[in-house]
């Protein structure tokens, strides 16, 4: 038996009784099967020269392509060419005819009696740094490099791209798949800016070292064992198989990406505002062909994509940047491991947000999600669902921290264990929910529900798993309990040294403030929609029940039109000033009072009454039409002016500089100034005789013959 000595890990050894004859290069010659007589002579000659048969070399016979009978078809590969000796030897036993196998085994066993075989399966994992160059549009390249240099570089990229085969396109120019003919959307490789990235390189290799005779069954079994160690198509020329999860992702891309490409195409059509002239994958119907290229009547815009984090993870996908990865965040450079970036637990860190191009380059796989090709797409459009972020995210940690503080305080005061204190808190919480008419279906609390330790027994961030609505109710109940006993809890904190006691007191104070602040924010966010509806409805309500009757009473009490308008405008001016100051006072009552005063002082009857009394019958229809038109113009121009004022305040950065001036209060100041100017115009520039008379009492005096009804038109 041939000794192989010490073999590395991964080798398999077996004592065999047969092996093919090898040439100088170690290739087994299978072109001819030795006859039994030759095998017998070789068996008698073997003892004379020990090891001579094992070290002898036979030259391989070059096989030429020729027509073979069907019985010899097993010697040909799938292209009809004769297989090499090694390929013939490696073929399965089911393919080789039985008589050939018998002859080969008989010949081989007659030459050698013992043998050894070693199968090596090498698996290598290494990493290397690669340079990832940025891809920018032609417009950006011209802005950075200049017109001439950018043009020359673009021509070079186009020439190099043409030389590449079809399966390697995209190394110098990335064409927009939605608009492949639009050169302005192409992105060219820029050598000016690049980043270093760490790429993992894996390799697998199987080799066989044959010395002496090899039994067919043992060789097949050893090779199968080596192949099963690495789930890949070794030696077949095919790429390695991906794990089951990667194959699932690939199938997902194959099924979901065509749908997303169609959705992206539809989004771009809606954004452009024109009906398509060509369709993606599908043919246009005759009606669509007739309307091709016409306007849709309106344009659209993509504003946000709001879902929970898990949905974003599977949809885009973001498998390289999520909560289980070293780079924990796909939006910024926060990391879970220090060598990959700043730790996400460093609260003094100012996180560096990724731009859209950096997000596509660093976080998305290849090919990326087709939705990034929607016109105007930006990574800031990806929003998180508020319910998952707050109720199922932050609230779970706040609830656990609040329960721990209350339980530790109660355990200190009542001299009980932590679990007993938690159980005692449940009846108090149930009584609070009954008193506030809130329902909560959460189960009884326990220490194991707070997850204060991980599976290894180390302390970690506690969290309390609960449904979204239950988490909201628990947070409100904990805030009520913590706010009531805050002073007592902070005064009875136990600690070792004075420094430790101060740190613990500061930590508990911050925790109580966090729980109470979040609960108050949630309460206000639930009340704001109802409060906003009340504020909006308050003005027309008081206008109808008080404003219009008040105008009628004033006109019927011998008050002139001019005096009534001045009083109403002055009241509106005061109401708008009060509305503008409500933000500075942080008072809801001020907002309600201002909206009430504005509704009462609307002076809605002044315009129609003046037109009815001062304009003749022939021109009254035209004047009423103009009055209605201007009212409609005011209805749509008011929100437009408000939005422009908001942009004006934010762009000049004058928010909260004086009198609480911000985007919320600037409409109040603007309307107050407008009413003041209007009041000055009425006082000093009103010359109509109808403005100085009581129009309701002057009605009988206005009667004139029908033929002269147009004389009063003004």
C-alpha positions in Angstrom: 0.0 0.0 0.0 1.4 3.4 -1.0 1.9 5.7 2.0 0.6 9.2 1.6 2.0 10.5 4.8 0.2 13.3 6.7 -2.7 14.7 4.8 -4.4 18.0 5.3 -7.9 18.5 6.6 -10.5 17.8 4.1 -8.8 14.8 2.5 -10.4 11.4 2.4 -8.4 8.1 2.2 -9.5 4.7 1.2 -7.7 1.5 0.5 -8.7 0.3 -2.9 -8.0 -2.7 -5.1 -8.2 -1.2 -8.6 -7.1 1.9 -10.5 -6.5 3.0 -14.1 -3.1 3.0 -15.6 -1.7 6.6 -15.7 0.6 8.3 -18.0 3.4 10.7 -17.1 0.8 13.5 -16.3 -1.2 11.2 -14.1 -4.0 10.8 -16.8 -5.7 7.4 -16.9 -5.6 5.8 -20.3 -9.0 4.4 -21.1 -8.9 4.4 -24.9 -8.3 0.7 -25.0 -9.3 -2.0 -22.5 -6.5 -4.5 -22.0 -7.3 -8.1 -23.0 -7.5 -10.8 -20.3 -4.3 -12.4 -21.7 -2.4 -9.1 -21.4 -3.7 -8.6 -17.9 -2.6 -12.1 -16.9 0.9 -11.4 -18.3 1.0 -8.2 -16.4 0.0 -9.9 -13.2 2.9 -12.4 -13.5 5.3 -9.6 -14.3 4.3 -7.4 -11.4 6.2 -9.3 -8.6 9.5 -9.2 -10.5 9.7 -5.4 -10.3 7.9 -4.2 -7.1 6.1 -0.9 -7.7 7.0 -0.9 -11.4 3.4 -1.0 -12.5 2.5 1.8 -10.2 5.3 4.0 -11.5 5.1 3.0 -15.2 3.7 5.6 -17.6 1.7 4.9 -20.7 1.3 7.4 -23.4 -2.3 8.5 -24.1 -3.6 7.7 -27.5 -5.1 10.7 -29.3 -8.7 9.9 -30.1 -10.0 11.2 -33.4 -13.6 11.9 -34.1 -15.1 9.1 -36.0 -18.5 7.4 -36.4 -19.0 4.9 -33.6 -21.7 2.2 -33.3 -24.5 2.7 -30.8 -22.8 0.3 -28.4 -19.9 2.7 -28.1 -21.9 5.9 -27.7 -21.0 6.0 -24.0 -17.5 7.1 -25.1 -18.8 10.3 -26.6 -19.8 13.6 -24.9 -23.0 15.5 -25.5 -21.3 17.2 -28.6 -20.5 13.9 -30.2 -16.7 14.1 -29.5 -14.8 11.3 -27.8 -14.2 11.8 -24.1 -10.8 12.0 -22.6 -9.6 9.0 -20.5 -10.2 10.9 -17.3 -13.7 11.8 -18.4 -14.5 8.2 -19.3 -13.2 7.1 -16.0 -15.4 9.6 -14.1 -18.6 8.7 -16.0 -21.3 7.0 -13.9 -21.4 3.3 -13.8 -25.0 3.4 -15.2 -23.7 4.8 -18.5 -20.8 2.4 -19.0 -21.8 -1.0 -20.4 -21.5 -3.8 -17.9 -19.1 -5.9 -20.0 -16.7 -3.0 -20.2 -16.8 -2.4 -16.5 -16.1 -6.1 -15.9 -13.1 -6.1 -18.3 -11.7 -2.9 -16.7 -12.0 -4.1 -13.2 -10.5 -7.5 -14.1 -7.6 -5.8 -15.9 -6.9 -3.4 -13.1 -7.1 -5.9 -10.3 -4.7 -8.1 -12.1 -2.1 -5.4 -12.2 -2.2 -3.9 -8.7 -3.5 -5.4 -5.5 -3.5 -2.4 -3.2 -3.9 1.3 -3.7 -4.6 4.6 -1.9 -6.8 7.6 -2.9 -6.9 11.1 -1.5 -9.7 13.6 -2.3 -9.1 17.2 -1.4 -11.9 19.8 -1.1 -10.5 23.3 -0.7 -12.8 26.1 0.4 -11.3 29.6 0.6 -12.7 32.8 1.9 -10.8 36.0 1.5 -11.6 39.7 1.1 -10.1 42.4 -1.0 -10.6 46.2 -1.4 -12.1 47.3 -4.7 -12.7 50.8 -6.1 -16.3 51.6 -6.8 -16.5 54.6 -9.2 -19.5 56.9 -9.2 -21.9 57.1 -12.2 -23.1 60.6 -13.0 -25.3 62.1 -15.8 -23.9 64.0 -18.7 -25.1 67.3 -17.3 -23.3 66.7 -14.0 -20.1 65.6 -15.8 -20.0 68.7 -17.9 -20.5 70.8 -14.8 -17.5 69.1 -13.0 -15.1 68.5 -15.9 -16.0 71.1 -18.4 -17.6 70.8 -21.9 -14.5 69.6 -23.8 -13.2 67.1 -21.3 -16.6 65.7 -20.5 -17.3 65.2 -24.2 -14.0 63.4 -24.8 -14.6 61.2 -21.8 -18.2 60.4 -22.9 -16.9 59.4 -26.3 -14.3 57.1 -24.8 -16.9 55.5 -22.6 -19.2 54.9 -25.6 -16.3 53.3 -27.6 -15.3 51.1 -24.6 -18.9 50.1 -24.1 -19.3 48.9 -27.7 -16.3 46.6 -27.3 -17.8 44.7 -24.3 -19.9 41.6 -24.9 -23.6 41.7 -24.3 -23.4 40.0 -20.8 -20.9 42.6 -19.6 -22.6 45.8 -20.7 -22.9 48.6 -18.2 -19.3 48.9 -17.0 -18.9 52.4 -18.5 -22.4 53.6 -19.2 -25.6 52.7 -17.4 -28.7 53.2 -19.6 -32.0 54.0 -18.0 -34.1 50.9 -18.7 -37.3 52.9 -18.8 -36.0 55.5 -21.3 -33.1 53.8 -23.2 -33.1 56.4 -26.0 -33.0 59.4 -23.8 -29.3 60.2 -23.5 -29.8 62.8 -20.8 -30.8 60.1 -18.4 -27.7 57.9 -19.0 -25.1 57.8 -16.3 -21.4 57.7 -17.2 -18.5 56.4 -15.2 -16.7 59.1 -13.4 -13.1 58.5 -12.4 -12.9 61.6 -10.3 -14.8 60.3 -7.3 -14.8 56.7 -6.0 -15.1 54.8 -2.8 -13.3 51.8 -1.4 -15.4 48.8 -0.6 -14.6 45.5 0.9 -15.6 42.5 -1.3 -15.7 38.9 -0.1 -14.0 36.4 -2.5 -15.0 32.8 -2.1 -13.6 29.8 -3.9 -14.1 26.0 -3.9 -11.8 23.4 -5.5 -11.9 19.6 -5.5 -8.8 17.6 -6.5 -8.1 13.9 -6.6 -4.7 12.3 -5.9 -4.7 8.8 -7.2 -1.9 6.3 -6.5 -2.4 2.6 -7.5 -5.7 0.9 -8.2 -9.0 2.6 -7.4 -12.2 0.7 -6.9 -15.1 2.3 -8.8 -17.6 2.2 -5.9 -15.2 3.7 -3.4 -14.1 6.4 -5.7 -17.7 7.4 -6.4 -18.6 7.4 -2.7 -15.6 9.6 -1.8 -16.3 12.0 -4.6 -19.9 12.2 -3.6 -18.9 13.0 0.0 -16.6 15.7 -1.1 -19.2 17.2 -3.4 -21.8 17.2 -0.6 -19.6 19.3 1.6 -20.1 22.2 -0.7 -23.5 22.6 -2.4 -22.1 23.6 -5.8 -21.7 22.2 -9.2 -18.0 21.4 -8.9 -16.1 20.3 -11.9 -19.1 20.8 -14.2 -18.2 24.3 -15.4 -21.5 25.7 -14.0 -21.5 28.6 -11.5 -21.9 27.6 -7.8 -25.5 27.3 -6.6 -26.8 30.0 -4.3 -28.2 29.2 -0.9 -32.0 28.7 -0.6 -32.5 32.2 0.6 -30.6 33.8 -2.3 -32.6 31.6 -4.7 -35.8 32.8 -3.1 -34.7 36.4 -3.6 -33.8 35.8 -7.2 -37.3 34.2 -7.8 -38.8 37.3 -6.1 -36.9 39.5 -8.5 -38.0 37.5 -11.5 -41.6 37.7 -10.5 -41.9 41.2 -8.8 -39.5 43.3 -10.8 -41.5 43.1 -14.1 -44.5 44.4 -12.2 -42.5 47.2 -10.7 -41.1 48.1 -14.1 -44.6 48.5 -15.4 -45.5 50.5 -12.3 -42.5 52.8 -12.8 -43.4 53.3 -16.5 -47.0 54.2 -15.4 -45.7 56.6 -12.8 -43.5 58.4 -15.3 -46.4 58.7 -17.7 -48.6 60.2 -15.0 -45.8 62.6 -13.9 -45.3 63.8 -17.5 -49.0 64.3 -17.9 -49.3 62.8 -21.4 -50.7 59.6 -22.7 -48.2 57.0 -23.8 -47.3 56.6 -27.5 -45.7 53.2 -26.8 -46.4 50.6 -24.2 -44.1 48.5 -22.1 -44.4 44.8 -22.9 -48.1 45.1 -23.8 -49.7 46.5 -26.9 -51.8 49.6 -27.0 -55.5 49.2 -27.7 -57.0 50.9 -30.7 -58.5 53.6 -28.4 -55.2 54.1 -26.7 -53.4 54.4 -30.1 -55.9 57.1 -31.1 -55.3 59.1 -27.9 -51.5 58.6 -27.9 -49.5 61.7 -27.1 -52.5 63.7 -25.9 -52.6 65.5 -22.5 -54.0 63.7 -19.5 -55.5 66.9 -18.2 -53.3 67.0 -15.1 -49.9 66.0 -13.9 -48.9 64.0 -10.8 -45.9 63.8 -8.5 -44.4 61.1 -6.3 -44.3 62.5 -2.8 -43.5 59.6 -0.5 -43.4 55.8 0.0 -44.6 55.2 3.5 -44.4 51.7 5.0 -42.9 49.9 7.9 -39.2 49.0 8.0 -39.7 45.3 7.3 -41.7 46.2 4.1 -38.9 48.5 2.9 -36.4 45.7 3.7 -38.1 43.1 1.5 -39.4 45.5 -1.2 -36.2 47.2 -2.3 -34.4 45.1 -0.8 -32.0 46.3 1.8 -30.4 43.1 3.0 -27.0 44.7 3.5 -28.3 47.4 5.8 -30.9 46.4 8.4 -31.1 45.6 12.2 -29.1 42.4 12.0 -26.2 43.7 9.9 -23.0 45.5 11.0 -24.1 48.6 9.1 -27.4 48.8 10.8 -29.0 51.8 9.0 -29.6 52.3 5.3 -30.4 56.0 5.8 -27.2 57.1 7.6 -23.8 55.8 8.6 -24.8 54.3 12.0 -23.4 50.9 12.7 -23.8 48.1 15.2 -20.0 47.2 15.1 -17.5 50.0 15.7 -15.3 49.2 12.7 -18.2 49.7 10.3 -19.0 53.2 11.5 -20.2 55.2 14.5 -22.2 53.1 17.0 -25.9 53.7 16.9 -25.9 53.9 20.7 -23.7 57.1 20.6 -26.4 59.7 21.2 -23.9 62.6 20.9 -23.1 61.7 17.3 -24.4 63.7 14.4 -25.3 61.1 11.8 -24.3 61.6 8.2 -27.3 61.0 5.9 -26.7 59.3 2.6 -27.6 61.0 -0.6 -29.7 59.2 -3.2 -26.7 58.2 -5.3 -24.8 56.9 -2.2 -27.9 55.0 -1.1 -28.3 53.3 -4.5 -24.6 52.5 -4.7 -24.1 51.2 -1.1 -27.4 49.7 -0.1 -29.3 48.4 -3.1 -28.4 45.1 -4.9 -27.9 44.7 -8.6 -30.1 45.1 -10.4 -31.9 47.7 -8.2 -35.6 48.1 -7.7 -37.1 49.7 -10.8 -39.0 52.3 -8.8 -35.8 54.3 -8.4 -36.1 55.3 -12.0 -39.3 57.3 -11.3 -38.7 60.9 -12.2 -37.9 63.0 -9.2 -37.2 59.9 -6.9 -35.2 60.7 -3.8 -34.2 58.6 -0.8 -35.9 61.1 1.5 -39.3 59.9 0.0 -39.0 56.6 1.9 -41.0 57.2 5.1 -41.7 54.9 8.0 -45.2 54.1 9.2 -45.9 56.1 12.3 -47.7 53.2 14.0 -44.8 50.9 13.6 -42.3 53.6 14.5 -44.1 54.8 17.6 -46.6 52.3 19.0 -44.7 49.2 18.0 -41.2 50.8 18.3 -40.4 53.6 20.7 -43.4 52.8 23.0 -42.3 49.3 23.6 -39.0 50.6 25.2 -40.7 53.4 27.0 -43.3 51.1 28.5 -40.7 48.7 29.7 -38.6 51.5 31.3 -41.7 53.0 33.0 -42.7 49.6 34.4 -39.2 49.0 35.7 -39.0 52.4 37.5 -42.5 52.0 39.1 -41.8 48.4 40.1 -38.4 49.2 41.6 -39.9 52.1 43.5 -42.7 50.0 44.8 -40.4 47.1 45.7 -38.3 49.6 47.8 -41.3 51.1 49.6 -43.2 47.8 50.2 -40.2 45.6 50.7 -41.2 43.0 48.2 -39.6 41.4 45.2 -39.6 42.9 41.7 -42.1 40.3 40.3 -44.5 41.0 43.2 -44.3 44.7 42.5 -45.0 44.1 38.8 -48.1 42.0 39.7 -49.3 44.8 42.1 -49.1 47.4 39.4 -51.7 45.5 37.2 -54.7 46.2 39.4 -53.8 49.9 39.6 -53.5 50.1 35.8 -56.9 48.3 35.4 -58.6 50.8 37.7 -57.0 53.7 35.8 -58.3 52.3 32.5 -61.8 51.9 34.0 -61.7 55.5 35.3 -60.6 56.9 32.0 -62.9 54.7 30.0 -60.1 53.1 28.1 -59.8 49.4 27.2 -56.6 47.4 27.2 -56.4 43.6 26.5 -52.8 43.2 27.5 -51.9 40.3 29.7 -50.6 40.4 33.3 -47.0 41.7 33.4 -44.0 39.7 34.5 -40.3 40.1 34.6 -39.8 37.8 31.6 -42.1 40.0 29.5 -39.7 42.9 29.9 -36.8 41.1 28.2 -34.2 42.7 30.5 -31.7 39.9 29.6 -30.8 38.3 26.3 -30.4 34.6 25.7 -26.9 34.6 27.0 -27.9 36.2 30.3 -26.4 39.6 29.6 -28.4 42.8 30.4 -29.8 44.5 27.3 -32.3 47.2 26.4 -35.7 46.2 27.9 -38.8 46.2 25.8 -42.4 45.2 26.3 -44.2 43.5 23.4 -47.8 44.7 23.0 -50.3 45.5 20.3 -50.3 49.0 18.9 -53.4 50.3 20.7 -52.5 48.5 23.9 -49.0 50.1 23.8 -50.6 53.5 23.5 -52.9 52.9 26.5 -50.1 51.5 28.7 -47.9 54.5 27.9 -50.7 56.9 29.0 -51.3 54.9 32.2 -47.6 54.8 33.1 -47.3 58.6 32.5 -50.1 59.2 34.9 -48.5 57.0 37.6 -45.0 58.5 37.1 -46.2 62.1 37.0 -48.2 61.7 40.3 -45.3 60.1 42.3 -42.4 61.7 40.6 -41.1 63.7 43.6 -41.5 60.8 46.0 -39.7 58.4 43.6 -36.8 60.7 43.1 -36.4 61.4 46.8 -36.4 57.7 47.7 -33.8 56.5 45.2 -31.2 54.2 46.8 -27.6 54.4 45.7 -24.1 53.7 47.0 -21.9 56.8 46.7 -23.1 60.3 46.3 -22.0 60.3 42.7 -23.9 57.0 41.9 -27.0 58.4 43.7 -26.8 61.6 41.6 -26.4 59.6 38.3 -29.3 57.3 39.2 -31.5 60.3 40.1 -30.7 62.0 36.8 -31.3 58.9 34.9 -34.7 58.3 36.5 -35.7 61.9 36.0 -34.8 61.7 32.3 -36.8 58.4 32.0 -39.9 59.9 33.7 -39.7 63.0 31.5 -39.4 60.8 28.3 -42.4 58.7 29.2 -44.6 61.7 30.1 -43.5 63.7 27.0 -44.2 60.9 24.6 -47.6 60.3 26.2 -48.5 64.0 26.0 -47.3 64.1 22.4 -49.5 61.1 21.5 -52.5 62.7 23.3 -52.1 66.0 21.5 -51.6 64.2 18.1 -54.9 62.5 18.7 -56.6 65.7 19.7 -55.2 67.9 16.9 -57.5 66.6 14.1 -60.6 67.2 16.2 -59.3 70.6 17.4 -58.5 71.6 13.8 -62.0 70.7 12.7 -63.4 72.7 15.5 -61.3 75.8 14.6 -62.2 75.6 10.9 -65.9 75.1 11.6 -66.1 77.8 14.3 -65.9 80.8 11.9 -68.8 80.0 9.6 -70.8 78.8 12.6 -70.6 82.1 14.5 -71.0 84.0 11.2 -74.4 82.3 10.7 -75.8 82.4 14.2 -74.4 85.8 15.3 -72.7 87.7 12.4 -75.6 87.9 9.9 -78.3 88.8 12.6 -75.9 91.4 14.0 -75.5 93.1 10.6 -79.3 93.1 10.2 -79.9 94.6 13.6 -77.2 97.3 13.0 -78.8 98.3 9.7 -82.3 98.4 11.2 -81.1 100.6 14.1 -80.3 103.5 11.9 -76.6 102.6 11.5 -75.1 103.7 8.2 -73.4 101.2 5.8 -70.0 102.9 6.3 -70.1 102.7 10.1 -71.2 99.1 10.0 -68.3 98.1 7.7 -65.8 100.1 9.8 -66.9 98.3 13.0 -66.8 94.8 11.4 -63.4 95.4 9.8 -62.0 96.6 13.1 -63.3 93.5 14.8 -61.7 91.3 12.1 -58.4 93.1 12.6 -58.5 92.5 16.3 -59.4 88.8 15.7 -56.5 88.2 13.3 -54.0 89.9 15.6 -55.2 87.6 18.5 -54.9 84.6 16.2 -51.3 85.6 15.3 -50.4 86.1 19.0 -51.9 82.7 20.0 -48.7 80.9 19.0 -46.7 83.1 21.2 -49.1 82.6 24.1 -49.4 78.8 23.5 -53.1 79.1 24.2 -55.9 77.2 22.6 -58.4 79.6 24.1 -56.8 82.4 22.2 -57.2 80.5 19.0 -60.9 79.8 19.6 -61.6 83.4 20.7 -59.9 84.8 17.6 -61.8 82.5 15.2 -65.1 83.4 17.0 -64.4 87.1 16.6 -63.5 86.7 12.9 -66.7 84.8 12.3 -68.9 87.4 14.0 -67.2 90.3 12.1 -67.4 88.8 8.6 -70.0 91.4 7.5 -71.4 89.0 4.9 -74.5 91.1 4.1 -72.8 94.4 3.2 -72.0 93.5 -0.3 -75.3 92.1 -1.5 -77.3 94.8 0.3 -75.2 97.6 -1.2 -75.6 96.2 -4.7 -79.3 95.7 -4.3 -79.8 99.3 -3.2 -77.1 101.2 -5.2 -77.2 99.4 -8.6 -80.1 99.6 -11.0 -82.0 96.6 -12.4 -80.3 96.6 -15.8 -76.7 96.4 -14.4 -77.4 94.5 -11.3 -76.9 91.1 -12.9 -73.5 92.0 -14.2 -72.4 93.5 -10.9 -73.6 90.4 -9.0 -71.7 88.2 -11.4 -68.5 90.3 -10.8 -69.1 90.1 -7.0 -69.5 86.3 -7.2 -66.4 86.0 -9.4 -64.2 87.9 -7.0 -65.5 85.8 -4.1 -64.4 82.7 -5.9 -61.0 84.2 -6.7 -60.6 85.0 -3.1 -61.4 81.4 -2.1 -58.6 79.9 -4.2 -56.1 82.7 -3.8 -56.2 82.6 0.0 -54.5 79.2 0.3 -52.0 80.1 -2.4 -51.0 83.3 -0.6 -50.7 81.3 2.7 -48.3 78.8 1.1 -46.3 81.6 -0.5 -46.0 83.3 2.9 -44.9 80.1 4.5 -42.1 79.7 1.9 -41.2 83.4 2.4 -40.8 82.9 6.2 -38.8 79.7 5.9 -36.5 80.9 3.2 -35.6 84.1 5.0 -35.2 82.2 8.2 -37.1 84.7 10.3 -39.2 82.2 12.2 -39.7 82.9 15.9 -37.6 86.1 15.8 -40.3 88.6 16.7 -43.8 88.2 18.1 -43.8 84.4 17.5 -43.7 85.0 13.7 -43.6 81.6 12.0 -45.3 79.7 9.2 -48.4 79.2 11.3 -48.9 82.8 12.5 -47.9 84.7 9.4 -51.4 84.4 7.8 -52.9 86.2 10.9 -50.5 89.1 10.6 -51.0 89.3 6.9 -54.8 89.4 7.2 -54.6 92.0 10.1 -52.5 94.3 7.8 -54.9 93.8 4.9 -57.9 94.7 7.1 -56.1 97.7 8.4 -55.5 99.0 4.9 -59.1 98.3 3.9 -60.4 100.2 6.9 -58.3 103.2 6.0 -59.7 103.1 2.5 -63.2 103.0 3.8 -62.7 105.9 6.2 -60.8 108.3 3.9 -61.7 107.4 0.3 -65.4 106.4 0.5 -67.5 109.0 -1.4 -70.6 107.1 -2.4 -73.8 108.7 -0.9 -75.2 105.2 -0.3 -72.4 104.5 2.2 -73.7 107.3 4.5 -77.3 106.1 4.6 -79.2 103.4 6.3 -80.2 101.3 3.4 -82.9 99.3 5.1 -84.8 102.4 6.3 -84.2 104.2 3.0 -85.9 101.5 1.0 -89.3 103.3 0.6 -87.6 106.4 -0.6 -85.8 104.5 -3.3 -88.9 103.6 -5.2 -88.9 105.1 -8.7 -90.9 104.6 -11.8 -90.1 101.5 -13.8 -88.9 103.6 -16.8 -86.2 105.3 -14.7 -84.8 102.3 -12.7 -81.4 102.6 -14.4 -80.8 106.2 -13.2 -79.5 104.9 -9.8 -76.8 102.7 -11.2 -73.3 103.7 -10.0 
